[in-house]
Amino acid sequence: MSLLTSLIQASTRFQQAMDTRQAPSGKPDDGVTTQSPKLEATGSPGEDRFTPSEQAAQDPADVKVQKIPLNQYKQTVAQDLSYIRDTLRHKLAEYNVHPATALNVSKGEDGKMMVEGKVSDEIRGKIEKDLNNNRDFADAFSRLSVSEPTLHFMDNALKLNQAYGVRNSLLSALVSENQQFNGLQDVLHRYDSLRRNTSAHQPMSAGDSQRYAFNLNARA
């Protein structure tokens, strides 16, 4: 909830700034638009004619955020997504389960794979056993449990930044000024550290604790 509150507060401050900038100065509205250089020239000599988007583009904090290689991150994570999806589909086929059957895979408190879905207890148990004996699957799942939520957050925050100029402090903290230190693993490590720090200051009940789950539906 702290991330959502931060975004709402940032959006409110952004709107207030816009309202203040657009407030009348004793003159009737001259219909000037921020996208027309000729019309902007009709303003008073000392008047600030820069739009918030132009200011943001010049701000180093926003510049570094705009350089995030998000698509590159997604391509790397897609390999784990594909592997997990294919493994689960093969398991459905192996046990003669309809390929459109939805499965939910997560890790229990003991670190073992848990499978939920409309399958018999016998088949569910066999799939769970196979997955727990598959080290490659466990490793891919562990990576995905960190990378997918991180990229989901970054994607949403970046879209808000690009569309409305809303700056997210957590997104800025994830990105280094030095692009050399903005590899996927660097970003994931910083996000995990910040998340753990936030959780330490805002304890959650056992029922609210975060648990990553991968959902499969072969028709999706």
Secondary structure by P-SEA (a helix, b strand, c coil): caaaaaaaaaaaaaaaaaaaaaccccccccccccccaaaaaacccccccccaaaaaaacaaaaaaaacaaaaaaaaaaaaaaaaaaaaaaaaaaacccccbbbbbbbccccbbbbbccccaaaaaaaaaaaaacaaaaaaaaaaacaaaaaaaaaaaaaaaaacccccaaaaaacccccccccaaaaaaaaaaaaaaaaaaccccccccbbbbbbbbccc
